[in-house]
Amino acid sequence: MKKRILLLASALIYLNVYAQQPAVESPRAKAKKTLAGLSLERKVAQLLCVEISGDAAADDPRMKNWLSLAKDHGIGGFVIYGGTARNAAMVINKLQEAAAIPILISTDFEGGAGQQFKGATEFPPNMAFAATHSDDLMSKAAQVMAKEGRAIGIHLSYTPVVDVTLSADNPQESGRSFGGDLSLMNTMIKTYVSAYHKQGMLVTAKHFPGRGDMKGGPAYPSFTTLNKDITQLGKQEFNAFSHAVAAGVDFIMTEHIAVPSVSGNMQPASVEPKLVKGIIRDKLKFKGIITTDDLWYEHVVSRFGKDEVAVMAIEAGHDIVLKPKDPLTALKAITDAVKNGRIPLAQIDSSVIKLLVKKYAMGLGEKKIVEVDKLAGIVGTPENLKLVQEVADRSVTMLRNNNVLPLKAINPAKTVHITVQKIADQPNVEELKQTLSKSFEGIRQFSIVPGQDKKIYGEILKTASEAELVIISLFVQRERHVDPAPLSRELSSMLDGMSSAVPGKVVVMSFGNPYLINKLPHAPAFLVGYGEGGFYGNQTVYFNSLVSLLKGQLKPTGKLPVAISVEYPMGFGLQYKN
């Protein structure tokens, strides 16, 4: 009896203690409670995402404006670029402290945090991962990207790029794309999304309806079109986005691209309901958040008006307006459109709820400030940089090798290195030259730049003819809508002629553009790395790959993620026989 009484008493005590514990609110319950306390203006403000910079100092006039947007107007999102990782985190913390509702902080992490912030880790682009055919490498790298991002205070990356590269004549996105193998792309997307989510970070599939096969539009040269029928789109572009939805992406970003076969007009997806509601919502069954791409572009503003385009974007079915030209006038324009019945209030409420649920599900209601002093142990660590090098090394793709590689030995005093630049002030060229000088003391180096006296061609050819090895480094990016391999006929002829001057001793390395092999048909050895710099991925890491290859420490194993020609189809890649 006593035992039974003790058990009953214990149970009553437990129930009493449990009853006194506050009920844990779900993210949706928190979101609904927050929404109920917002004015119409504050609801709309949650749906705006404004650009800021991570290089701002405490007394920067811009900082005062951003703090006002956060505190006085309740702007719900900021997209941040630039500065050091530490300073960016400090800027974000200040904004979070000023905001009544946690702010969703976003940026583009196509190459990871190092693409945007100094001191963080920067990876090669998507195409490099596709060239490795390793979803394990993709997972490891994506987790590093997300972990560093969350440490800095970033919650959402506008990645992965899911644009399909199918045309060798118009490779729009270069290394930003995973390429043209849809099966491989879908595997990479699934791996990417899963890895980001493991580290508690949100992701975006972009750029809907797809940039891979877009062409310049006739009526508005700055706008583009995707001239395919619905069957082709279903097998290609929409297929990629469908797999991104299945993989669990949180956002989809639309682009200023028209699809006449779907909409029956030349209105871009950024303002076209038949593409946003009709395809993304109804056909792809996406229930997440839809954001525009940047709305401040001059060709967008001049065509639609800086505030009207924001209203049209919401009308079309977007939840988020990204980078409006003037945030406060866009805020007023959308608010007025709701007041006059042009946009239903229920639509605004639905979008705000979705956004708030994401914020609270990430725990931002409890912790929105990051610990700046812990960044050094998380961001840009030696372990992370080692992984970057592994991705670069394993992605290097050998497209031609006429008994040149592997080199048995290299005599620096008898080696000539030539850099070929598309633009005179090409970033990173000097760093490559310094890297080779340190690794091969005595190497002779030349640079071919636009506008220089052609007499130097003769000097280069004479020096090359006396060399035992000639290395040609190509820094020649493709031109969108124009030429995938913009090397002049004269320059191509001179470079290709070097193969006759130094038979079997020319190694060409293209930094980011595999299509250039079509302009150098006689180069005895041709390799490609996939970083072009900036949004097109870490380029400088491939300098180490080139050194390792020349020293015989690296054997190329990459496979082409795109089709270059009949001779160099997708999946092509040579390896050493020995």
ZAMARGU-4260 file (C-alpha; in steps of 0.2 Angstrom, whole numbers, plus 5000, padded with zeros to 4 digits):
<rodrens>
0) 5000/5000/5000 | 5014/5012/5005 | 5023/5008/4989 | 5007/5012/4979 | 5005/5029/4988
5) 5023/5034/4985 | 5021/5030/4966 | 5005/5040/4966 | 5013/5054/4975 | 5028/5054/4963
10) 5016/5054/4948 | 5006/5069/4955 | 5023/5078/4958 | 5028/5074/4940 | 5012/5080/4932
15) 5012/5096/4943 | 5030/5100/4937 | 5026/5096/4919 | 5010/5106/4920 | 5021/5121/4925
20) 5032/5120/4910 | 5028/5132/4896 | 5021/5123/4881 | 5034/5123/4867 | 5027/5132/4852
25) 5029/5125/4835 | 5037/5137/4822 | 5020/5138/4813 | 5012/5143/4829 | 5025/5157/4832
30) 5023/5163/4814 | 5004/5165/4816 | 5006/5174/4832 | 5019/5186/4825 | 5008/5189/4809
35) 4993/5193/4820 | 5003/5208/4827 | 5009/5215/4811 | 5002/5230/4802 | 5000/5228/4783
40) 5016/5238/4780 | 5026/5227/4792 | 5019/5212/4783 | 5024/5218/4766 | 5041/5223/4773
45) 5045/5205/4778 | 5044/5201/4759 | 5058/5213/4754 | 5076/5208/4753 | 5088/5222/4752
50) 5107/5222/4747 | 5120/5227/4760 | 5139/5225/4761 | 5150/5216/4773 | 5164/5229/4772
55) 5154/5243/4782 | 5162/5250/4797 | 5152/5255/4812 | 5152/5274/4807 | 5148/5270/4789
60) 5133/5281/4783 | 5126/5266/4774 | 5125/5257/4791 | 5113/5270/4798 | 5102/5268/4783
65) 5102/5248/4785 | 5098/5249/4803 | 5083/5261/4799 | 5077/5248/4787 | 5078/5235/4800
70) 5071/5244/4815 | 5060/5258/4808 | 5052/5248/4793 | 5054/5230/4798 | 5063/5224/4782
75) 5063/5205/4783 | 5078/5200/4773 | 5095/5207/4768 | 5107/5199/4755 | 5125/5203/4760
80) 5141/5203/4749 | 5159/5208/4752 | 5171/5212/4767 | 5180/5200/4778 | 5170/5185/4786
85) 5172/5194/4803 | 5166/5211/4798 | 5151/5203/4789 | 5146/5194/4804 | 5148/5210/4814
90) 5137/5220/4802 | 5124/5206/4803 | 5124/5206/4822 | 5120/5224/4822 | 5105/5222/4810
95) 5099/5208/4820 | 5100/5217/4836 | 5090/5232/4829 | 5076/5221/4822 | 5060/5216/4831
100) 5058/5200/4821 | 5073/5190/4816 | 5080/5194/4799 | 5084/5181/4786 | 5101/5184/4779
105) 5106/5178/4762 | 5120/5178/4749 | 5126/5168/4734 | 5137/5153/4739 | 5141/5146/4722
110) 5159/5144/4728 | 5155/5144/4746 | 5158/5158/4759 | 5175/5163/4752 | 5167/5168/4736
115) 5159/5183/4745 | 5170/5185/4761 | 5189/5187/4763 | 5196/5174/4775 | 5183/5161/4771
120) 5184/5145/4760 | 5181/5146/4742 | 5178/5131/4731 | 5179/5128/4712 | 5161/5130/4704
125) 5148/5117/4701 | 5156/5110/4685 | 5171/5105/4694 | 5161/5094/4705 | 5152/5086/4690
130) 5169/5083/4682 | 5174/5073/4698 | 5158/5063/4697 | 5160/5062/4716 | 5144/5065/4726
135) 5155/5062/4742 | 5166/5077/4738 | 5150/5087/4734 | 5143/5083/4751 | 5159/5087/4761
140) 5161/5103/4752 | 5143/5109/4753 | 5143/5105/4772 | 5159/5116/4773 | 5150/5130/4764
145) 5134/5129/4775 | 5144/5127/4791 | 5155/5143/4787 | 5139/5152/4782 | 5129/5149/4797
150) 5145/5154/4808 | 5145/5171/4799 | 5126/5173/4801 | 5120/5168/4784 | 5104/5158/4783
155) 5100/5156/4765 | 5111/5153/4750 | 5105/5157/4732 | 5112/5140/4726 | 5112/5127/4719
160) 5112/5133/4701 | 5102/5120/4691 | 5103/5128/4674 | 5107/5114/4661 | 5121/5117/4649
165) 5116/5108/4633 | 5123/5119/4619 | 5141/5120/4614 | 5138/5136/4604 | 5130/5146/4619
170) 5137/5139/4636 | 5128/5153/4646 | 5133/5149/4663 | 5150/5141/4661 | 5156/5133/4677
175) 5141/5139/4687 | 5131/5125/4679 | 5134/5106/4684 | 5134/5103/4665 | 5123/5094/4653
180) 5121/5077/4661 | 5104/5078/4669 | 5106/5061/4679 | 5123/5067/4686 | 5116/5085/4689
185) 5101/5077/4699 | 5112/5067/4710 | 5123/5082/4713 | 5108/5093/4717 | 5101/5080/4729
190) 5118/5078/4738 | 5120/5097/4739 | 5103/5101/4747 | 5105/5087/4759 | 5122/5093/4765
195) 5116/5111/4767 | 5101/5105/4777 | 5113/5095/4789 | 5121/5111/4793 | 5105/5120/4796
200) 5106/5131/4781 | 5092/5135/4767 | 5095/5133/4749 | 5088/5140/4732 | 5086/5132/4715
205) 5090/5145/4702 | 5088/5152/4688 | 5070/5147/4683 | 5065/5144/4670 | 5084/5140/4666
210) 5098/5150/4658 | 5106/5135/4649 | 5098/5138/4632 | 5092/5156/4633 | 5094/5167/4618
215) 5094/5186/4617 | 5076/5192/4615 | 5071/5202/4599 | 5060/5216/4607 | 5071/5219/4622
220) 5089/5215/4618 | 5094/5215/4637 | 5080/5202/4640 | 5082/5184/4635 | 5070/5170/4629
225) 5069/5151/4631 | 5063/5146/4614 | 5058/5128/4617 | 5041/5119/4617 | 5034/5112/4633
230) 5040/5094/4629 | 5058/5099/4627 | 5056/5110/4643 | 5049/5095/4653 | 5063/5084/4648
235) 5077/5097/4651 | 5075/5113/4661 | 5059/5109/4670 | 5066/5091/4674 | 5081/5099/4683
240) 5070/5110/4693 | 5058/5096/4697 | 5072/5086/4704 | 5077/5101/4714 | 5060/5102/4721
245) 5060/5083/4725 | 5077/5086/4734 | 5069/5098/4746 | 5075/5115/4740 | 5068/5129/4751
250) 5067/5143/4738 | 5066/5144/4719 | 5073/5160/4711 | 5065/5166/4695 | 5075/5175/4681
255) 5071/5188/4668 | 5068/5175/4655 | 5053/5173/4644 | 5046/5157/4638 | 5033/5161/4624
260) 5028/5142/4622 | 5021/5143/4640 | 5015/5161/4642 | 5011/5165/4625 | 5020/5182/4627
265) 5037/5189/4630 | 5035/5193/4648 | 5049/5186/4659 | 5047/5174/4673 | 5050/5188/4685
270) 5032/5195/4681 | 5023/5181/4672 | 5010/5171/4682 | 5009/5157/4670 | 5027/5153/4674
275) 5027/5156/4692 | 5010/5150/4697 | 5007/5139/4682 | 5023/5130/4681 | 5032/5132/4698
280) 5017/5130/4709 | 5005/5119/4699 | 5016/5109/4688 | 5031/5107/4699 | 5021/5106/4715
285) 5033/5117/4724 | 5026/5123/4741 | 5041/5133/4747 | 5046/5151/4744 | 5048/5159/4727
290) 5060/5174/4725 | 5064/5185/4711 | 5081/5188/4705 | 5088/5206/4706 | 5075/5219/4702
295) 5087/5234/4701 | 5094/5230/4684 | 5092/5245/4673 | 5084/5235/4659 | 5071/5228/4671
300) 5068/5246/4679 | 5067/5254/4662 | 5054/5241/4655 | 5043/5240/4670 | 5046/5254/4682
305) 5056/5252/4698 | 5041/5250/4709 | 5029/5243/4697 | 5040/5228/4693 | 5039/5224/4712
310) 5020/5224/4712 | 5020/5214/4696 | 5032/5201/4704 | 5020/5199/4719 | 5005/5198/4707
315) 5014/5184/4697 | 5015/5174/4713 | 5032/5178/4721 | 5034/5178/4739 | 5050/5188/4740
320) 5056/5204/4731 | 5075/5203/4729 | 5085/5219/4728 | 5071/5232/4723 | 5079/5248/4716
325) 5071/5258/4730 | 5065/5247/4745 | 5054/5260/4753 | 5045/5266/4737 | 5043/5247/4733
330) 5036/5244/4750 | 5023/5258/4748 | 5019/5252/4730 | 5015/5234/4736 | 5006/5240/4751
335) 4995/5252/4741 | 4992/5237/4728 | 4985/5227/4743 | 4974/5241/4749 | 4966/5244/4732
340) 4963/5226/4730 | 4975/5223/4716 | 4984/5210/4727 | 4974/5199/4739 | 4979/5201/4758
345) 4978/5183/4760 | 4992/5181/4747 | 5003/5192/4758 | 4999/5183/4774 | 5002/5166/4766
350) 5020/5172/4760 | 5024/5180/4777 | 5019/5164/4786 | 5030/5154/4775 | 5045/5165/4778
355) 5042/5166/4797 | 5040/5148/4799 | 5058/5146/4790 | 5065/5159/4802 | 5058/5151/4818
360) 5062/5133/4812 | 5080/5138/4811 | 5079/5144/4829 | 5081/5162/4825 | 5068/5167/4838
365) 5080/5161/4852 | 5097/5164/4844 | 5099/5177/4830 | 5117/5183/4835 | 5132/5174/4830
370) 5148/5172/4840 | 5161/5182/4830 | 5176/5176/4841 | 5173/5158/4836 | 5174/5161/4817
375) 5193/5158/4816 | 5191/5140/4821 | 5177/5137/4808 | 5180/5148/4793 | 5194/5146/4781
380) 5203/5132/4791 | 5217/5122/4784 | 5206/5107/4783 | 5194/5116/4773 | 5207/5123/4761
385) 5214/5105/4759 | 5197/5100/4753 | 5196/5114/4740 | 5213/5108/4733 | 5206/5090/4732
390) 5191/5096/4722 | 5202/5105/4710 | 5215/5091/4708 | 5201/5078/4705 | 5192/5089/4692
395) 5207/5093/4681 | 5202/5086/4664 | 5214/5080/4650 | 5206/5082/4633 | 5222/5079/4622
400) 5238/5070/4626 | 5250/5066/4611 | 5263/5057/4621 | 5268/5073/4631 | 5262/5069/4649
405) 5267/5064/4661 | 5283/5074/4660 | 5298/5064/4664 | 5308/5079/4670 | 5307/5098/4668
410) 5321/5110/4665 | 5315/5127/4671 | 5329/5136/4661 | 5323/5128/4646 | 5304/5131/4649
415) 5293/5145/4643 | 5277/5150/4650 | 5264/5160/4640 | 5248/5168/4648 | 5235/5173/4635
420) 5222/5185/4642 | 5205/5190/4636 | 5207/5207/4645 | 5222/5217/4649 | 5220/5218/4668
425) 5214/5200/4670 | 5214/5195/4688 | 5225/5181/4695 | 5237/5181/4680 | 5252/5188/4690
430) 5248/5176/4704 | 5250/5161/4692 | 5266/5168/4686 | 5273/5170/4703 | 5268/5153/4708
435) 5277/5145/4693 | 5292/5156/4696 | 5293/5149/4714 | 5291/5131/4708 | 5302/5132/4693
440) 5316/5144/4696 | 5323/5151/4680 | 5307/5149/4670 | 5304/5162/4656 | 5287/5170/4655
445) 5277/5180/4642 | 5260/5188/4642 | 5249/5190/4627 | 5236/5204/4631 | 5223/5213/4620
450) 5230/5228/4610 | 5249/5224/4612 | 5261/5226/4597 | 5260/5210/4587 | 5279/5210/4585
455) 5280/5201/4602 | 5273/5186/4593 | 5289/5184/4584 | 5299/5185/4600 | 5288/5173/4608
460) 5289/5160/4594 | 5308/5162/4593 | 5310/5159/4612 | 5298/5145/4611 | 5307/5136/4597
465) 5323/5135/4608 | 5313/5128/4623 | 5311/5110/4629 | 5294/5114/4636 | 5281/5127/4632
470) 5266/5130/4644 | 5252/5140/4638 | 5239/5146/4651 | 5223/5152/4644 | 5213/5166/4653
475) 5200/5167/4640 | 5182/5167/4646 | 5167/5163/4634 | 5156/5176/4628 | 5137/5174/4632
480) 5126/5174/4616 | 5141/5176/4605 | 5157/5165/4606 | 5161/5151/4617 | 5179/5152/4612
485) 5184/5170/4609 | 5202/5168/4602 | 5205/5178/4586 | 5210/5168/4571 | 5227/5177/4571
490) 5231/5172/4589 | 5224/5155/4587 | 5235/5152/4572 | 5251/5158/4581 | 5247/5148/4597
495) 5243/5132/4587 | 5258/5135/4576 | 5269/5134/4592 | 5266/5115/4591 | 5276/5114/4575
500) 5290/5125/4583 | 5291/5113/4598 | 5285/5096/4592 | 5277/5086/4606 | 5282/5099/4620
505) 5267/5110/4622 | 5255/5109/4636 | 5240/5120/4636 | 5230/5123/4652 | 5213/5132/4650
510) 5207/5140/4667 | 5189/5139/4666 | 5184/5137/4647 | 5185/5119/4639 | 5178/5126/4623
515) 5195/5133/4618 | 5202/5117/4613 | 5192/5119/4596 | 5203/5134/4592 | 5219/5124/4596
520) 5217/5108/4586 | 5236/5104/4585 | 5241/5107/4603 | 5249/5091/4609 | 5242/5092/4627
525) 5227/5101/4632 | 5219/5102/4650 | 5206/5111/4658 | 5202/5117/4676 | 5184/5124/4679
530) 5187/5140/4689 | 5185/5156/4680 | 5185/5167/4696 | 5171/5178/4704 | 5154/5169/4702
535) 5162/5157/4691 | 5172/5148/4705 | 5190/5148/4713 | 5202/5150/4699 | 5219/5151/4709
540) 5217/5134/4717 | 5220/5127/4699 | 5237/5135/4699 | 5243/5122/4712 | 5235/5109/4701
545) 5245/5114/4686 | 5262/5114/4696 | 5258/5097/4703 | 5254/5090/4686 | 5270/5097/4678
550) 5280/5089/4693 | 5271/5072/4690 | 5262/5073/4706 | 5245/5074/4699 | 5236/5062/4687
555) 5221/5070/4678 | 5205/5060/4681 | 5191/5073/4677 | 5177/5070/4665 | 5169/5083/4654
560) 5152/5088/4661 | 5147/5096/4644 | 5148/5092/4626 | 5162/5102/4617 | 5161/5093/4600
565) 5159/5076/4592 | 5177/5073/4596 | 5175/5079/4614 | 5158/5072/4620 | 5151/5074/4637
570) 5160/5062/4649 | 5176/5062/4639 | 5192/5063/4648 | 5209/5055/4645 | 5220/5047/4659
575) 5238/5041/4659 | 5241/5024/4653 | 5255/5020/4665
</rodrens>
